Amino acid sequence: MKTGVFIISAPSGSGKTTLVERLLSEVPGLHFSVSYTTRPRRGQELHGREYFFVGRREFEEMLDRDELLEWAEVFGNYYGTSRRFLDEAERDGKDLLLDIDVQGAAQVKQKLPHTVSIFILPPSRGELEERLRRRGEDSEEVIQRRLGNAGREICGYEQYDYVLINDQLERSAERLQSIVLAERSRLRGSGFGALGPEVGRRAREQAESCRKERVEPQIVPILKSFGAVLEASG
């Protein structure tokens, strides 16, 4: 059985974590990759749940052994995905789900061309800022840095297959599930099995509605809302 690889990327505060949790709980047969990082733990984070927290030397030894599918250095800290998760997914007959950034996505797609990539966008810069403030986790300096990063990251949507504008959680969760189900069916040529033809038809329609080319007219005003940030960073 062919193993599908799904990448999900989004600026911090876009609701990605919630959507990924919903996807994992409602779509069976997904193996989630937990990234490695050298940054310190925050709050209630646990080793092996949010990240595998390792020292800089250990991470660099993984690099030397070519054990990583992708990696990057962000604000002085390493982040990366171990190849072992792909091996485990193939062994268990599951699809692999990666929660990584734009830079990492490009690396994975170069190595695994069949990868399906999904970018989650906030509906506007103002909405993203409100969500970041509502979380109450970051200082003003960090919030502004995250907004600046988001302004740069969203330009990377062009390299993705699908774009989800997360303006309504329930609708976004359903569409994300539809993308995975439709692509899984296409990869294996197996239809939708016990889900039935009606569910299959709806999944295909919803997935197609999220194709990057179909969503681009809705993306333009979002990009414009980040215009000041884009100009400042460019």
N, C-alpha and C positions, 0 to 999 in steps of 0.2 A: 504494500500500500504506500502510495506517495505521501510524503510528509509536507504539509503546507507550512509556510513561514509567514506570519503576519506581524508587521511593524505598526505600532501606534506612537505617534509623536504629537506634542502640543506644547505651547508655552505654559509655564507654571501658572496655575490658577484657572486653567481652561475647563476643569472638570474631568480631566483624563483619568485620574485615579478612581473616581466613582464609576465612570463608564467601564473601565477595565474590570473592576470588581463585579459589576453587574454581568458583564460578558462571561467571566469565568464561572459565575454561579448559575448561569442560565443556558450556556452552550457547553455540552460535554465534549470531551476529547481534546482539550487544550492544555498544553504544558507551558506554564508561565516561567519566563526566565527572570531571575533576580540578579540585578547588576552587582558588580563589585565596585567598591569605591574606597579611596583613601581619606575621604573627609570624615570628621568626627561625627558621632551619633548626635541626633537632636531629640530632645524631649523623650517620648516613649518609644522611640524606634528600637527595633530588635534586630540583632544579627541574624541574617537569613530570611527575614521577613521583608523589610523595606530594602535593605542592601546586605551584601556581605562586606563587612567593614574589615579592611586589611591595611597593613602598613605599606608605606611607599616601596620599600625594598621587596616585599612579597609580590606586589603588583608588577614591578619591573621584572622580576624573575618570571612571572607568567608571560609577560611580553617576550622575553628572551626565548621562552619555550614555544612561542607561537600558539598559545592556548586561547587566545581571544578572537572572537568573531569581529569585534569592533572595539575601539577605545578612543578616548579623548581626554585632554587635560583642560579643565574648566576652573577658572579662578584658583589655580595652584593645586587643584585636587584631580586625581585620576578617576575616571569612570570607565567601566568596560563590561562586556558580555563574554562569558566563558563558552567555548565551543561545546563543552560537555552537555549543555542543555539541548543542543541540536541532536547530539548522539542519544541522549535519553529519550527525546521525543520520538526519534526514529525507532528505537528499541521498543518503546511502549505502544507504537502505532497511533501516536497523537500528533496534532499540529502544534507548532511552536509559536508562542506569542511573545513579542519583544516590545518593551516600553523603553524606547531610546530616543535620542535627539536627532536633529537633522543630519549632523555630521556622521553620527553612527549609522543612521539609515543608509546613507550613501555608501558607506563601507560594506554593509551587509548586502546591499543590492548588487554591488560589483562582484561579490563572491558568490552570491546565490541569486541569479537573475530571475528566478521564478517567484521571488518574494513579492507579497502583496503589501503595499504601504498605504496607511491611512493617516491623514493629518486632521487634528481637531482644532478648530478655530473658535475663539470667543466671538460673540456677536459684535463687539466694539471694544475700543480701548477703554471707554468709560465703564463698561460692564466688567471688564477684566480688573480694572483698578478697584471697583467696588467689591468684587469677590476676594481679592487679595487682602483688602482691609477687613472684610468680614471674618476672614480666617483668624485674624488676631495673632498671627505667628511671627510677623516680621516687623522690624523697625521701619521708619520712614525711608531711611537710606536704602534698605534692602528692597522695599516696595518699588522705589524709583528705578533701582537697578533691574528688577524683574521686568518692569514695564519697558525699559530700554532694550533688554534682551528680547522680549516678545516682539518688539517692533522689527528687530532684525530677523528673528526666527520665522515669522509668518511669511516672509518673502520666499522661504524655502518650500512653500506648499507646492510649487510648480513641479518638483521632482516626485510628487506622490501620485498614486493611482486614484485615490479617493479623498474627498474633503468633506468633513462633517462640521457644520456650524452648530455649536452646542448652545442653542438658545432655549430649548425645552428638553429637560433631562429625559423624560419618558420617550419622546420621539427620537432623540439622539441614541438612546440605548437600543431601541428597536432597530434603527437603521444600522447601527454597528453590528448587531447580531445578524442582520440580513446580509451584510457584506461578507461576513465570515462564512455563513451558510452557502451563499451563492458561489463564492470562490472555491469553497471546499467541493461543492458539487461539480464545478467546472474542471477542477484539477483531477478529480478521480473519475469523472464521467459516470457517476453513480446515481444521479438524480437526488431526490430528497427523501427516499426511503419511507420510513414510518411517518414522516411529517406530512406526507400527502401532497398531491398536485397543487391544491389551492395555496397552501403555505409556501410551497416552492415558487409558485408564480408571484406571490406577493414579495417574497424575499428577493427574487430577481429584479422586480420592478423597483423596489426600494434601493437595492444596491446600485442599479443603473442611474437612479436619480442623484446619487452621490458621486458619480464619476466627476473627476476634476473638471473636465470640459463642460459638464452640465451645470456645475456650481459656480463657475468663474464670474458670471454676472452678479451674483450675490457677494462675491469676495471683494469686488472693487470698492464698495463703500466701507468695508471693514479696513482695507488697506488705507483708505483716505483718513479714517479716524485715527490711524497711527502716523499720519503724515508728519507731524512735528517731530516725532521720535525718529522717523526714518531720515528726515532731513538732517537732524542733529547728528545721527550716526553715520551719515554718508558724506 
